[in-house]
Amino acid sequence: MSTIPVQDKWAWVSGLLAVGLGLAAHMSAGGSAPAVPVLLGFAALCCLAAQLLARWVHGPLLLLLASGVAQQLLHFGFAAFGGYFPGSGLVDHLHGVGQGLGDVPAAASTGGGSPHLMLYTHMAAAILTLVLAAGVTRVLNRASLAATRSNTA
């Protein structure tokens, strides 16, 4: 019976890291956050994608490419579902008092801030996601090896 590699068991963690770091990058560059259910949907999709990619994508350059593509897609999602509307922005997204969809100005839904800063923060989030995911995998590999050695001894 073959065992499942450690990176396959914990790959979903990198999906959560990608969404969390992408949201932090997007908001620190002047963008707005989407509603909580949208964030949970993005987290679920990223966890699923990370779990599926863990078996086939190996090597730092391919993982960096996948992380960069994930950050680009998260940016598009945050820009599409986030906006500058009345309310807290996280819970009351598009549910402002007395404001309908037709009342939103065309420029209100675009991200505020510099596009260069947005690019740099999302690139940093992609690199940091890769580094943290690799660190988690390395720590879990060591723990798995230590547990195997203690069980066989």
C-alpha positions as CSV (number, residue, x, y, z in Angstrom):
1,M,0.0,0.0,0.0
2,S,1.5,3.3,-1.0
3,T,1.2,6.4,1.2
4,I,-0.1,9.7,0.0
5,P,2.7,12.3,-0.2
6,V,2.6,15.1,2.4
7,Q,2.3,17.8,-0.2
8,D,-1.0,16.2,-1.5
9,K,-2.4,16.2,2.0
10,W,-1.7,19.8,2.8
11,A,-1.9,21.5,-0.6
12,W,-5.2,23.2,0.3
13,V,-3.3,25.4,2.8
14,S,-1.6,27.2,-0.1
15,G,-5.1,28.0,-1.5
16,L,-6.0,29.7,1.7
17,L,-2.6,31.5,1.8
18,A,-3.2,32.7,-1.8
19,V,-6.6,34.2,-1.0
20,G,-5.5,35.8,2.3
21,L,-2.3,37.3,0.9
22,G,-4.1,38.3,-2.3
23,L,-6.8,40.1,-0.3
24,A,-4.1,41.8,1.9
25,A,-2.2,42.9,-1.3
26,H,-5.3,44.1,-3.0
27,M,-6.5,46.2,0.0
28,S,-3.1,47.6,0.8
29,A,-2.8,48.9,-2.8
30,G,-6.1,50.7,-2.5
31,G,-8.6,48.1,-3.8
32,S,-11.7,47.1,-1.9
33,A,-12.7,43.8,-0.5
34,P,-15.7,41.8,-1.8
35,A,-18.4,40.4,0.5
36,V,-17.5,37.6,2.9
37,P,-19.5,34.9,0.9
38,V,-17.5,35.8,-2.2
39,L,-14.3,35.5,-0.2
40,L,-15.3,32.1,1.0
41,G,-16.1,31.1,-2.6
42,F,-12.7,32.3,-3.7
43,A,-11.0,30.4,-0.9
44,A,-12.9,27.2,-1.7
45,L,-12.0,27.5,-5.4
46,C,-8.3,28.2,-4.6
47,C,-8.1,25.3,-2.2
48,L,-9.6,23.0,-4.8
49,A,-7.2,24.2,-7.5
50,A,-4.2,23.9,-5.2
51,Q,-5.2,20.4,-4.2
52,L,-5.6,19.4,-7.8
53,L,-2.3,21.0,-9.0
54,A,-0.3,19.5,-6.2
55,R,0.0,16.1,-7.9
56,W,1.0,17.3,-11.3
57,V,2.9,20.6,-10.9
58,H,6.3,20.3,-9.3
59,G,9.3,22.6,-9.5
60,P,9.6,26.1,-8.3
61,L,9.1,27.9,-11.6
62,L,5.9,26.1,-12.5
63,L,4.6,26.7,-8.9
64,L,5.5,30.4,-9.2
65,L,3.7,30.6,-12.5
66,A,0.6,28.9,-11.0
67,S,0.8,31.3,-8.0
68,G,1.1,34.3,-10.3
69,V,-1.9,33.2,-12.4
70,A,-3.9,32.7,-9.2
71,Q,-3.1,36.2,-8.0
72,Q,-4.1,37.6,-11.4
73,L,-7.4,35.8,-11.3
74,L,-7.9,36.9,-7.7
75,H,-7.3,40.5,-8.6
76,F,-9.9,40.3,-11.4
77,G,-12.3,38.7,-8.9
78,F,-11.7,41.2,-6.2
79,A,-12.0,44.1,-8.7
80,A,-15.3,42.6,-10.1
81,F,-17.0,41.8,-6.8
82,G,-15.5,44.5,-4.6
83,G,-16.6,48.1,-4.9
84,Y,-16.9,51.4,-3.2
85,F,-20.4,51.3,-1.9
86,P,-22.1,52.5,1.2
87,G,-21.8,50.2,4.2
88,S,-18.8,48.4,5.5
89,G,-17.8,46.9,2.2
90,L,-17.4,43.4,3.5
91,V,-20.9,42.6,4.8
92,D,-23.1,45.2,3.2
93,H,-21.7,44.9,-0.3
94,L,-24.2,46.5,-2.8
95,H,-26.8,46.8,0.0
96,G,-26.6,50.5,0.8
97,V,-29.6,52.3,1.9
98,G,-31.4,54.0,-1.0
99,Q,-28.9,53.1,-3.6
100,G,-29.7,50.9,-6.6
101,L,-27.4,49.3,-9.1
102,G,-28.3,52.1,-11.6
103,D,-27.1,54.8,-9.2
104,V,-23.5,53.6,-9.0
105,P,-21.2,55.8,-11.1
106,A,-19.1,54.0,-13.7
107,A,-15.8,54.9,-12.1
108,A,-16.9,53.8,-8.6
109,S,-16.3,50.1,-9.2
110,T,-12.7,50.4,-10.4
111,G,-9.9,49.9,-7.9
112,G,-8.6,53.0,-6.2
113,G,-4.9,53.5,-6.0
114,S,-2.0,53.0,-8.3
115,P,-2.1,50.1,-10.8
116,H,1.7,49.7,-10.4
117,L,1.3,49.4,-6.6
118,M,-1.5,46.9,-7.2
119,L,0.8,44.9,-9.6
120,Y,3.7,44.9,-7.1
121,T,1.7,43.9,-4.1
122,H,0.0,41.0,-6.0
123,M,3.5,39.9,-7.3
124,A,4.7,40.0,-3.7
125,A,1.7,38.0,-2.6
126,A,2.4,35.4,-5.3
127,I,6.0,35.0,-4.2
128,L,5.2,34.9,-0.6
129,T,2.5,32.3,-1.2
130,L,5.1,30.1,-2.9
131,V,7.6,30.6,-0.2
132,L,5.2,29.9,2.6
133,A,3.7,26.9,0.9
134,A,7.2,25.4,0.3
135,G,8.0,26.1,4.0
136,V,4.8,24.3,5.1
137,T,5.6,21.4,2.9
138,R,9.2,21.2,4.1
139,V,8.1,21.3,7.8
140,L,5.4,18.6,7.2
141,N,7.9,16.4,5.3
142,R,10.3,16.6,8.3
143,A,7.5,15.8,10.7
144,S,6.3,12.9,8.5
145,L,9.8,11.5,8.3
146,A,10.3,11.8,12.1
147,A,7.0,10.1,12.8
148,T,7.9,7.3,10.4
149,R,11.3,6.8,12.0
150,S,9.7,6.7,15.5
151,N,7.1,4.2,14.4
152,T,9.6,1.8,12.8
153,A,12.2,2.0,15.6
